[in-house]
Amino acid sequence: MDNETTIFGIRAIIEAIKSGKTIDKVFLQKGIKGELFQELEGLLRAEGINSSYVPIEKLNRLTRGNHQGAVAQISPIEFHNIDDLVMQVIESGKTPLFLLLDQLSDVRNFGAIVRTAECTGVNGIIIQKKGGAPINGDTIKTSAGAIFKMPICKVDHIKDAVFHMQSSGIKVIAATEKAKDFLFDVSFKEPCAIIMGSEGRGINPSVLKVVDDHAKLPILGEIESLNVSVACGAFLYEALRQRR
């Protein structure tokens, strides 16, 4: 973990949460007891903060400080409100283009996608509060700093973002190999949001059921899929091509 995005110690993490700091993830030592530790656990649940229980060896690798069984990663960016962002883009007169990431787990893929999104005019990226890649030093480096230029929103579930887009007149297109149509046969000219799935599972089946359209990339080789950041780049540049 990067020193500038890491805090440790039970009381320090509790105070950071209470002061409004944006916490990406908290690592808790397995088997720890105590009143203060239970207070932290309750606060994490109440605030919906992503956390996981790990062996002490994991915590010792994350920091050399006296962690007391808890290490947290602070987000280096401030997140936007999805309602405000969508409304702002619509009122600007631009044709909205949003990107939804369904629990992408690799920080470098995330960073590469943010970089491509910034280069292709994406208006904002929406991620899920839990289960996704944190925004850390590797994300920043891979994005070439684009993470500081790209509005990013967090929602409880990616379905919430899908329904919000649809209610705002924005078509939602899922990038999935299960689609019948290639991305070249789908229109990206109107207001739209593209969903990319996680590296291993792809897009959650329950999410696929509620989107407006599905599209896939042609695969001519024996490998059945592309890296998600590469696939995302292909989708975004096809959207850019159609809009020019």
Secondary structure, DSSP 4 states (H G I P E B T S, - for coil): --GGGEEESHHHHHHHHHTT--EEEEEEETT--SHHHHHHHHHHHHHT--EEEE-HHHHHHH-SS--TTEEEEE-SSPPBPHHHHHHHHHHTT---EEEEESS---HHHHHHHHHHHHHTT--EEEEESSSSPP--HHHHHHTTTGGGTS-EEEESSHHHHHHHHHHTT-EEEEE-TT-SSBGGGS--SSSEEEEE-BTTTBS-HHHHTT-SEEEB----SSS----HHHHHHHHHHHHHHHH-
